[in-house]
C-alpha cells in the first residue's frame, strides 16, 4: 500500500527500517570546495553506501511495506544501474526473487554487480524509458510486483532518510543540493527537509541535456523530453514521475543545470582532493556549487553514487586533464635535419614540461627540407604553464599549433 503523503511519521519509520541495511555515510567537510565557493561545503558520500549508491534506501523501505504475498510473487524493476543494485540487494535481504530490466548501454560493472546480488538481469532498450516499458510488460506476464525507481511515494520516503541524517548531523544546514533524474530522491529529501526546517533551501540539479524536471516545472505539468544526452547516465531520464511531481513543485526551491564538461573536471577535483570515486550523476551537486550565488552558507552536496566502470573513468580523467590544460598536444613544423628534435625537447625541458608522446611525420610535405611535422603530447601544471611553453616555442620560430591530443 502506498503512503498517502510523505509524513514525518513515515520518514521516521523509514529511517529506522533502512538503518538495518545501510552504512552510515557521515558528512565530509570539503576544504577545497569551501575555499572555492566562500561557503562551508559538506559532502554526503552516498557513493560509499552499500551497493555504491543511495538507491538501497528506497528499495528496502518499499519492500518492507509490501505484503508477504506481494513479496512471494517476486519483484521486478527497470533501472540504469543503481536502483537495480538497490532492489537486488534488498530483495536478497528479504529472500525474494528479483528481475531487473536494464538498458543495453548500462556499464558492465553495474550489470555484474546486480547479478552478484542474485538478481536476474534482462538487457533491453537504449534508454531507461524503453527498459521501463519492457519491465511493465514482464510484470503483467509473470505476475511480478513492480518496484518503481522513482515514481513511488514509498520509494521516495526511503530516499528521503538522507535528509534525516543530514539535519541530525548538521542542524544548521542552509542548502541541500540534490541530483534529479526521475525525481524520487529530490522528492523525499525536499519533503522531509522542509518538515524538519522550512528555512532549508533544497536545490535540484540536472544535466543540461536531460533536464526533464526543469522543463516540467516551467510547464507546470509533467512533460517528456524528445531525447536525452548526457554522460550522467544515472540521471538520463526523459519523463519525471507524475506521482512525485506535486511534491517537487511544492518543496524544491530551484533547479540548476550543469554541462557534461563541468562534470568531467569535478571528477578530477574529487579524485585529487577527496580521494573519492563519484559517478557523473553524483557529481551534479558538486558542479552546481559555483552556480549558487551565496556566501557564508552551510551547504550539503549529496553525492548520490560511485558506480563507474574503469573505461569510463579513464576517459573522464583524460578529458578532465585536457580541459584543465594539464595535458595538451602541440604540432610544430621543423626542417628535416639533425638536431631539431633536441632543440624542441630542450625548450620544453627548460620550462618543466613533461613529454609523454612524440609523433614524427616526415611526409607532411613533399619538400622534406622545408618541413617535417612533430606532434608533442605533454603534461603541464595548467593553463598558465601551457601558455608559457607555447610562447617559448613561438619565440624559437617553431610556429606551434594546438591539435587534438592522441592518448
N, C-alpha and C positions, 0 to 999 in steps of 0.2 A: 504493500500500500504506500502510495506516495504522500509525502507530507503536504499539508495544505499551504503552509508557508514556512519560511526559514526562521523558525522561532528560536529564541535564546535557549529554551529547554532542549530543543533538538540538537543545537550546536554543542551544548554541554554533554548531552548523551553521546553524541558522535565523538567528541574529544576523548571521553573515557574509553569508548569502544576501539577507536583506531590506535590508541596507545598500546594495545595488545600486539600490534604487528609493525608499528613504525619505530624508526630510530629517532632519538632526539636530535634535531638539527638546530643547534644553538646559533644565535646571531653572530656573525663575524664582522667586527668593525673594520672598515676599509680606510686606512690612512691615505692610500693612493687616490681613491675616488673622492674622499673628503677634501683633500687638498686641491684636487682639480676643480671641484664644484663650489667650494666655500660652504658646504653643508656637512653635517655629521651623517655619513653614509654607512649603513649596515646591510650586510648580505644575509638573506635567509637561504641557506645552502641545501635546497631540496635535491640538488644533484648528488648529494651524499646520502640520500634516503635509500632504503631497501628498494630494489628494482631500479635504482638510479633516477627516480622522479617522484613527484608528489602524488601521482595518479593512484597509488596504492590506497590512499586515504578514502577517496570517493568510492572506489570499487569495494573495499572491505566493508565500509559502512552500509552501502547499498545492499550487499549480500546479507548483512546482518538483519536487514528489515524484511527480507523475503521469508515466505513460509517454507516449512520443510518440504512440502510438495513442489513448490517452485524451484527449490534448490535441487531436488532429486531429478527433475526433468533435465537438468544440465543448463549451463549458461552459454550465451553467445554474445559477441560484441564485434564492432568494427573499430579499427584503430590504426593510426600511422605509426604506432610503436609503444609509447609509454603507458597508455591506458591498457593496451594489450598485456603488457607485463604485470600491471597492477591487478587486472582481473585474473590472470593466470595464477599469480601468487596468492591472491585472496581465495580463489576457488580451491587451490591446493590446501590452504589452511582449513577450509570448511569441508574438504573431501569431496568436492563436486566436479563433474566433467565441465571442461571449458573449451569452446570452439572460438577461435579468433580469426576474423577475416581482415587481412592487411593488404594495402595497395602493393602492386608488384614493385614499386620503386622504393619500398621500405628498406633502410640499411640492414645489411645482413646481420649485424650484431644484435639488432632488435628482434629479428626473426628467430635467431638461435637462442637468445635468452628467453623468449616467450615459450619456445619448445622445451627449454630446460626446466621450466616450472611445471611441466606435464600437460600443457595445453596442446590442442590440435590446431595447426595453423593452415589457413586456406589463403593463398595469394590471389587477389582478384582486383582488376581495375587499375587505372593510372593514378587516381587521387582518392582521398578519403571518401568523398561522396559516392563514388562508384562502389567502393568496398562496402559502404553502409547499406546501399540498396540490395546488394547480394546477401549480406548478413540478415536483413529483414526477410528475404525470400527463404533462406535456410531455416530461420527461426520458425516460420509458418510450417514449412515442410516437415521439420523434425520435432516440432513442439517444444523448442528450447526457450528459456527465459532470456529476454534481451536486456543487456546492461548497457545503456547508452553512455558514451564517453563524456558528454557534457549536457545534453538536453534532458536533464532529470534532476528534480529538486533534492532527492536523497543523495545523489552523487555530489551535487553542488554543496550540500550540507557537510558531507565528508571532507571535501576540498577546503571548505571554509575553516576547518580546525586549525589551519595555518595561522589565521588571524588571531585565534585564541592564544596560540603560543607566542606570537609576535607581541601582542599587547601585554601579556603576563610578564614577558622578559623586558620589554621597553614600553612601560605605560605611557610615557610622554611622546610617543611617536607622532610626528606631524603628517607624514606622507607615506603611503604604501603603494609601491609600483608593482603592478601585476600583469603578466603576459596574457594576451587574449588570442585564442584560436576559435573555438566554438563559444566560449564564454562561461563554462562551468566553474572554473577556478575564480574568475573575476566576480561571478555572481555570489559565490559562497563567501569569499574574502570580504567583499564590499558590504554585503548584508550584515555579517557579524561585526565588522569593524564599526559600522555606523550605529549598531545597537550598543556596543561597548563604549563608544565615544563618538558622538555625532560630529565632533570637530576634526576627526581624522579625515584627511583627503585621500581618496583612493583613485589612482590614475591607471587606466588600462593602456597597455602598449601593444601595438600590432605591427607586423611587417607592412611596409608601404604598398607592396603589390599583393597583399592578401588582407586588406583592411575591411573585412565584411561587417564588423561591429560598428565601425565608424560610419560606414555607408548606411547601415540600418538606423543608427541613432539620428543621422541627418535626415533620413526619410521619415522617421517617426514610426517605422514598422520594419519587420524582418525582410531584408532583401537578399537576393542571391547574386553574387558576383559572376560575370560571364567566365572568368578564368582567374586562377591564382598562380603566381610565380615568385617563389622565394626560397632561399637556402634554409630558412627556418621551417623545416618540414613538419615539425610538431604543431605548427600553427597555420598550416596551409589549408584553410577551411573556406569554402565558398559561401556557406549559409550558417549564420549563428543559430543557437537554439531558441525556438519560439516560446518554450515554457519558462526559460530563464530571462528572456529579453525584458519583460516588465521590471524585474528586479535590477537589471543593469541600468535601465532608464532612470530608475529611482535613486540608485546608490553610487554609480560611477560619476566622479566629478569631471573627468576629462579623458580624452583619448589622445595619445601621442603615437605617431607613426615613425618608424625608422627604416633606413635603407639597408640592403644586404651589405653594402660596403662598410657601414658603421658596425655591423655585427662582426665582420671579419677582424677589424682592429681591436674590438672588445675581447675577442677570443685570445688574442695575443696579450692584451693587458691582464686578463685573468690568469693566464698561464704564468706570465713573468712576475706578477705582483702578488698573486694569491696561491700559486701552485695548484690551481683547480681546473679540471676539465669541465666546461659547461657547454651544453649543446646550443646551437644557434637560437632556438626558441627561448631558451633560458637566459640568453644574453640580451633579449629585448629590453628588459628593465634596466640593464646597465647602460646600454646605448642611449636610453631615454633620459639619463641623468642630466646630460648637458642641454637638453631641451627644456628643462624646468627652470623657469625664471624666478628662482627663490634663493635666498642666502640665509645661513644660520639655522636651518631646519634639520630635524631628525628624520631621515629618510630610510625606509627599508625597501631594498630591491629583492623581489622574490626570484631566486634562480630556480626555475621550475624543473630542470632535469640536466643530466650529464651523459646521456646515451648517444655517443657519436662514434661512428666506425673510424678506424685508423686512416683509411684512404681519404675520407672527407677531412679528417683532422690535418693530415699533411698538406692537403690542398689549401685549406683555410690558413694555415701557418705561412705557407709560401706566399699566398696572396696578401696576407697581412704585412709580411716583411717588405713586399714590393710597394704596397700602399704607403708604408711608413718611410720609404726611401732607404730601407736597411739593406735591400738587395736591388741592384739595377744592372742593366746591360747597356754598354756603350759601343757604338761602331765607329772605328777610325780608319781612314784610308792612308796606307803607307807605300812609299816606293819599295819595289822588290829588291832590296839589297841588305847585306848583313848588318846587324847591329840595331835595326829598327825596333825589334821586339824588346830588346834590352832597354832602349830609350823610353818606351812607353811604360814598361814594368818599373823602371826607376822613378818616373814621375808619380806613379800610383803608390809605390812603396814609401816614398818620401813623405807622402801625406797620410800614411796609415791606412790606405785602402787594402782590402784582402781579396786577392783574385781567387775565385772558386771555379771559373771555367774560361777556357780560351777556344775560340773558333777562328781558324785561319783560312781564308778563301782566296786562292791565287787567281781564280777565274772570274772575279767580279768585273774585270775589264779586259779587253783584247790586248791593250797595251800594258803589259805587266810592269814595265819600268815606271809607268805613271802611277799605278795603284794596285795594291792587294788590300783586301778588307780584313781587318782584325776586329772580332767581336769579343769583348771582355765582359764577363759577368762577375761582379764583385760585391763584397759586403761593405757597408758604410755605417756610420753611427746614426744617420738620419738625414733629413733634407739639407741642412747647412753643410754637412760634411760632403754630401754628394755634389752640391754646387761648387764647393771648393776644388774638388777633383776635376770636375768638368771645366772649370775656369783655367786650371793649370794645363790641361790638355789643349785647350783653345789657345792659350798663350804660347804653347810649343808648336803652334801651326798645324795641329792634327785634326782640326775641324770635327770634334766629336758630335755624334748624333745618338740620342737615346732611342733604343729599339726595344721591342718586347723581349723580356728575359726568357731564355730557354733553360729550364732547370732539369 
